């Protein structure tokens, strides 16, 4: 959460709720909605790290709000984040660990595990399809996020087929 918040602050100062709204508007309903408490905790940590500066702004009819601005160190951190590649291939996969250990534990059948996981992926695919149909067509970022998730799911389904062929 820290790097996306920093990236949003490059665009200008904001308070926590504005950042939450900006993430929700940008990513749409497919992306897990950020918890406002998590956002404020993260902002506190970013401020302690010197990546942002906060300033309390008085409001006559409400409690004061804290506006955050990115620092030069924060901007360098965002620039470095955009320069680096993201996540290596998923070698540490919990489902694969279950599949590999099932014969050793003797409590689960590998084909049953595959079928259960397949049903889960298909249900998730159906939910994403509904979400895509209901998502604002103008929000290309949200549409691309959904499309990417569906392509990953399709690859996972293909891989499950391969596993089943090998293990039967």
C-alpha distance (Angstrom), angle and dihedral (degrees) to the residues before:
residue distance angle dihedral
X1 . . .
X2 3.78 . .
X3 3.81 97.7 .
X4 3.81 96.2 46.0
X5 3.81 89.4 50.7
X6 3.79 91.0 49.9
X7 3.81 90.4 48.9
X8 3.81 90.5 52.5
X9 3.80 91.1 50.1
X10 3.81 90.3 56.3
X11 3.82 84.4 73.2
X12 3.80 91.8 58.4
X13 3.80 144.3 -67.1
X14 3.79 119.1 -45.9
X15 3.78 142.4 160.9
X16 3.79 124.7 -118.6
X17 3.78 98.5 -94.6
X18 3.83 91.4 49.8
X19 3.81 89.2 52.8
X20 3.80 90.8 49.9
X21 3.81 90.4 50.9
X22 3.80 91.9 46.4
X23 3.82 91.4 53.8
X24 3.80 91.9 47.0
X25 3.81 92.6 48.3
X26 3.78 93.2 46.1
X27 3.80 98.7 45.6
X28 3.79 101.8 31.9
X29 3.77 128.5 -151.5
X30 3.82 96.6 -46.9
X31 3.78 93.5 71.1
X32 3.81 116.0 74.4
X33 3.78 107.3 -96.9
X34 3.80 111.8 -111.9
X35 3.78 117.7 -116.2
X36 3.81 110.2 -121.1
X37 3.81 89.6 -141.0
X38 3.80 90.3 55.7
X39 3.79 89.7 49.5
X40 3.81 93.2 53.6
X41 3.82 92.4 45.9
X42 3.81 89.5 50.2
X43 3.81 91.5 47.8
X44 3.81 89.1 52.7
X45 3.79 90.7 52.3
X46 3.81 92.2 46.8
X47 3.79 89.5 51.4
X48 3.82 92.3 49.9
X49 3.81 88.8 49.8
X50 3.82 90.1 54.0
X51 3.81 93.6 -117.8
X52 3.81 93.4 117.3
X53 3.80 136.7 18.6
X54 3.77 123.5 -139.1
X55 3.77 128.4 -151.9
X56 3.80 126.9 -172.3
X57 3.79 113.2 -128.3
X58 3.80 119.4 -160.4
X59 3.78 119.2 -127.3
X60 3.78 119.9 -167.5
X61 3.80 98.2 -147.8
X62 3.83 99.6 31.1
X63 3.78 140.3 36.8
X64 3.79 115.8 -76.7
X65 3.78 116.0 -83.4
X66 3.77 127.5 -145.1
X67 3.79 117.6 -128.2
X68 3.79 117.7 -158.8
X69 3.80 128.7 -150.6
X70 3.78 126.9 -171.8
X71 3.81 117.6 -114.6
X72 3.80 127.4 -143.0
X73 3.82 88.5 -99.3
X74 3.79 89.4 51.4
X75 3.79 91.6 51.1
X76 3.82 90.2 50.2
X77 3.82 89.0 51.4
X78 3.82 91.3 52.0
X79 3.80 91.8 47.1
X80 3.82 90.6 50.8
X81 3.82 90.5 48.1
X82 3.79 92.0 54.8
X83 3.81 90.5 47.7
X84 3.81 96.4 54.9
X85 3.78 125.4 78.8
X86 3.77 118.2 -113.5
X87 3.81 131.0 -116.0
X88 3.73 123.1 -29.6
X89 3.81 120.1 -117.7
X90 3.78 115.9 -61.5
X91 3.77 100.2 -96.8
X92 3.78 93.8 144.8
X93 3.78 98.9 63.2
X94 3.80 119.6 160.1
X95 3.80 94.2 -148.5
X96 3.79 91.8 52.1
X97 3.81 89.5 50.5
X98 3.84 89.2 53.9
X99 3.79 90.5 47.8
X100 3.80 92.7 49.5
X101 3.82 94.6 46.0
X102 3.82 98.9 41.8
X103 3.83 95.0 89.4
X104 3.80 91.0 47.8
X105 3.79 94.5 48.7
X106 3.78 92.1 44.0
X107 3.79 92.2 -151.6
X108 3.79 100.9 98.0
X109 3.80 135.5 46.1
X110 3.80 114.1 -130.6
X111 3.82 94.7 -140.2
X112 3.80 90.4 49.5
X113 3.80 89.0 51.3
X114 3.81 90.5 50.4
X115 3.81 92.2 49.1
X116 3.79 92.3 48.1
X117 3.81 91.3 49.0
X118 3.81 90.7 46.9
X119 3.82 90.7 54.3
X120 3.78 89.6 49.2
X121 3.83 91.9 51.3
X122 3.82 92.1 46.6
X123 3.81 91.5 50.3
X124 3.79 89.9 48.7
X125 3.82 89.9 48.7
X126 3.82 90.1 51.8
X127 3.81 91.0 49.4
X128 3.80 91.1 49.7
X129 3.81 90.9 49.5
X130 3.80 90.0 54.1
X131 3.78 90.0 46.5
X132 3.81 91.5 50.5
X133 3.80 90.9 51.1
X134 3.80 91.1 51.0
X135 3.79 97.2 40.8
X136 3.79 119.7 102.2
X137 3.83 105.8 -93.3
X138 3.80 89.8 -145.5
X139 3.81 91.4 62.5
X140 3.81 96.9 84.1
X141 3.80 92.5 172.3
X142 3.81 91.7 58.4
X143 3.82 91.0 45.0
X144 3.81 91.1 50.9
X145 3.80 90.6 48.1
X146 3.81 90.9 53.7
X147 3.81 92.0 44.6
X148 3.81 91.2 50.6
X149 3.79 91.9 49.7
X150 3.80 90.5 50.0
X151 3.80 92.3 49.6
X152 3.81 90.3 50.5
X153 3.80 89.6 49.7
X154 3.79 91.0 50.3
X155 3.79 90.0 51.9
X156 3.82 89.3 48.9
X157 3.80 90.1 51.0
X158 3.81 90.6 50.5
X159 3.79 89.6 49.6
X160 3.82 90.8 50.8
X161 3.81 88.3 54.6
X162 3.79 89.2 52.4
X163 3.81 91.6 49.4
X164 3.78 91.8 49.7
X165 3.82 91.7 49.8
X166 3.81 90.5 51.8
X167 3.80 96.2 44.9
X168 3.81 101.2 43.7
